[in-house]
């Protein structure tokens, strides 16, 4: 069982920045593929960004150049730095952990990000 505890988020004006954090339990965090997803009202959940154990990253086209995912394996933490926020970034953001060589996946509790225009 992996527990993911998120922090960060809140209300910000368009053009502003926020940083989300997600701390994972477990002794093999460095092996997890970590991701951030978001879900806006009435829309499907979508992948925002992901980072592998080797540090490779991928981003949704809508956030490329504005968001950065990173990880600190010593702290069992993954971050999502969000810059130049837009109203369309408003959503609940969820941290995700995928355990390698298994079908196991875990979710954080979610955190609201609201961007006012």
C-alpha positions in Angstrom: 0.0 0.0 0.0 1.3 3.4 -1.0 -0.1 6.6 0.5 0.2 9.9 -1.3 -0.3 13.1 0.6 -0.7 16.3 -1.5 -0.2 19.9 -0.6 -0.2 23.2 -2.4 -2.9 24.5 -4.7 -5.4 27.2 -4.0 -6.6 30.4 -5.7 -4.3 32.4 -8.0 -4.8 35.0 -10.6 -4.2 34.3 -14.3 -0.5 34.6 -15.0 0.5 33.5 -11.6 2.3 30.5 -10.3 1.6 27.6 -7.9 3.6 24.6 -6.8 2.0 21.3 -5.9 3.8 18.7 -3.8 3.1 15.0 -3.2 4.8 12.9 -0.6 4.7 9.2 -1.0 5.1 6.4 1.6 7.2 3.4 0.9 10.9 2.6 0.6 11.1 2.2 -3.2 9.8 5.6 -4.2 12.7 6.1 -6.5 11.3 3.2 -8.7 7.8 4.7 -9.0 6.6 6.4 -12.1 4.9 9.6 -10.7 2.3 11.7 -12.4 0.0 14.6 -12.0 -3.5 14.4 -13.4 -6.3 16.9 -13.3 -10.1 16.8 -13.6 -12.2 19.8 -14.3 -16.0 19.8 -13.8 -17.7 17.9 -16.5 -14.5 16.8 -18.1 -12.5 13.6 -18.1 -9.4 13.2 -16.0 -6.3 13.9 -18.0 -2.6 13.4 -17.6 -0.8 16.7 -17.0 2.7 15.5 -16.5 4.7 12.4 -15.6 8.2 11.5 -14.5 9.8 8.1 -14.6 12.3 6.6 -12.2 15.0 7.6 -14.6 13.8 11.2 -14.7 12.3 11.2 -18.1 9.3 13.5 -18.3 6.3 14.0 -20.5 3.7 16.7 -20.6 0.2 17.4 -21.9 0.5 19.7 -24.9 -1.6 22.3 -23.1 1.0 22.7 -20.3 4.3 22.4 -22.2 6.6 25.3 -21.5 4.5 26.4 -18.5 4.5 23.4 -16.0 7.5 21.4 -14.7 7.4 18.1 -13.0 10.3 17.1 -10.8 11.1 14.6 -8.1 13.3 14.5 -5.0 13.9 10.8 -4.2 15.5 11.6 -0.9 12.3 13.2 0.3 9.9 10.8 -1.5 8.3 13.8 -3.1 7.2 14.8 -6.5 6.5 18.4 -7.4 4.5 20.2 -10.1 5.6 23.8 -10.7 2.9 25.6 -12.5 3.7 29.0 -14.1 1.7 31.3 -16.4 -1.5 29.8 -15.1 -4.6 30.2 -17.2 -8.3 29.9 -16.3 -8.5 26.7 -18.2 -6.0 25.2 -15.7 -8.7 25.3 -13.1 -9.3 21.7 -11.9 -8.7 19.3 -9.1 -5.2 18.0 -9.4 -4.3 14.5 -8.4 -1.0 12.9 -7.7 -0.5 9.3 -9.1 2.1 6.6 -8.4 2.6 3.6 -10.7 4.5 0.7 -9.3 6.9 -0.8 -11.8 6.3 -4.4 -13.1 2.8 -4.4 -11.5 -0.6 -3.1 -12.4 -0.7 -1.2 -9.1 -1.5 2.5 -9.1 -2.3 4.8 -6.3 -3.9 8.3 -6.0 -3.5 11.2 -3.8 -6.4 13.0 -2.2 -6.6 15.7 -4.8 -6.2 19.4 -4.4 -8.2 22.3 -6.0 -6.4 24.8 -8.2 -8.5 27.7 -9.2 -7.2 30.4 -11.6 -9.2 33.6 -11.7 -9.2 35.6 -14.9 
